[in-house]
Amino acid sequence: MSLYAPYNPVTAVTSNECVSTVELRIRCKNLLNKDIISLSDPLAVVYLFQGGRWMELGRTEEVKNSLHPVFGKSIETKYYFEEVQKIKVAVYDIDNLTNTLSDDDFLGEMECTLGQIVSCSPFTKHLLINGSPTPTKSTITITADEISNAKELVQLLFAAEDLDKKDFFGKSDPFLEIFRAYRDNWELIHRTEVIKNNLNPRWQAFEKPMHTLCQGDHSKTLKIDCYDWNNDGSKDFIGSTCTTIETMMGATQKAIVWPLINEKKAKKKKGYRDSGRLVLRSIKVTELHTFLEYVFGGMQINFTVAIDFTGSNGDPRKPSSLHYLDPYRPNHYMQAIRAVGNICQDYDSDKLFPAFGFGARIPPVMQVSHEFPLNFNMQNPHCAGIDGVLAAYQSCLHQVQLYGPTNASPIIYHTARFAHAAQQAESSQGAASYFILLMLTDGVLSDMSDTKSAIVYASTLPMSLIIVGVGDADFTDMEILDSDNCLLRAPNGNVAKRDIVQFVPFREFYRRSSYESDGTDASSIELARHVLAEVPRQVESYYKMRGLPPKTPPQRPASMDQPVSPSQPPPSAHIAPPPPSAPSKSSDYSKPP
């Protein structure tokens, strides 16, 4: 499990701050080789020092079998001129498919400031290992570019024809590398997948922001190289071509074809024409919309809470229990609910929040339930505000028997039913409702396979899932659900449409007797910042997937003294019937107690 918390890129900016968004691109040379048979498979992780700890900004992709990797995935962050922003980049040799880094080989790290990178771009420094002051021969180079306010996304679909045959016993295994002109050099901005044993490949469509492709200049030159991939990680050059976005825009009407030229072959071989042809089958430019645009358009966030009442939490009457109600300090469950809920409630007009428990025996017959309202009213599980949720939680503790197992899928399916109902109404109401389920648990889930299936299903809906691990359990398996680097796969093979899960252990944020000047618990503030950091991006990704723009904001009154008529609130959550496609197992828990 990573010891670093994810960084929150959604930061409030006052008008007098000098702030820009910058894009960091990374390449390395002379990395250590940790593999015996092949070369290292490096990946770079970027951290920002914030709040006395290193926060993870993001990760590049893994480059197979390379000691001199050029990473195609960039990292974005905010740059504040008036602040010293400490940056650390660590490089690992990836040995498995997990997201954790503790079981991968460490290749070195370097520390600097973001100001150094910005002012000296491209910035190069030697990597250090295990705190040694002696630098290694390995170097890392970072370039920084300011991201403009352009809000266009470009989708490109490439193919090739009649490529040169590079393999002795088979055809070529082609892939593309796309570069943009950067000062006096070429900067890699995308690498496609490899198509095995094919001289007429068709690559998958991919998307890039317009600013990444050309920094807003449609006449900026792009270079596209075609290579043959080899099993040892090396590559054989097939051919290259240059073009611009301006030229590529012609593919909106019909495909564009360029010859792939290998200059060395052209000089040596008489009658040489080309090494194949690159085909841009289509290009599509769409406008990007921001989270705030959807909020201004009236989108409501429906916040739901689900609390683990399994026996592993301990007897609530004893101070050692995670559910112990200390008269002088809220327990971790209460801190997490208030921290996340205080943010979400600002985006919900009625401030009524459904709150559920799972894993307990409930009255009157004391039967185990994995989907019971904290107020024991299945027809109306809503609580008035966050204070109402906490009051229902404390009352519920005195009426249930903590039991088990820790099954999370029923409550995920429950919330998904109402997200599905909201999705069905989008054709008439537009981007009106988005659902956030906060789930708090003290241990690894008993129904992990069913939970994966529930999350994959929910990824098609206007819904996000925040999981907070409470207590000192080993949450390593829970990291699998937080698929930041690869989309989650269900047991039946279905893959999530997008990443909707954020998992954090509460203990990484807990600092006893740590309060802000206004008396607010600093640990809770930091927790909220991190668990909610991905929500704006998840909202944007959902509506982009659905092709839904924000609704037009309501006309504001000319005078501040005039009352604003509230917009019609969306249908109240948790009263719609389940859609026909919703999994049937959720209905097993829908009967009121």
PyMOL commands that set and color helices and strands:
alter all, ss='L'
color gray80, all
select helices_A, chain A and resi 114-119+210-214+245-252+263-268+291-296+311-313+332-347+385-397+409-424+426-429+448-458+476-481+506-508+522-531+535-546+584-589
alter helices_A, ss='H'
color red, helices_A
select strands_A, chain A and resi 5-6+19-29+42-50+53-59+75-80+86-93+105-113+123-126+139-146+152-161+174-182+185-191+206-209+221-229+235-244+256-259+277-287+300-308+352-358+360-362+367-369+372-373+382-384+401-402+433-441+463-469+501-505
alter strands_A, ss='S'
color yellow, strands_A
deselect
rebuild
show_as cartoon
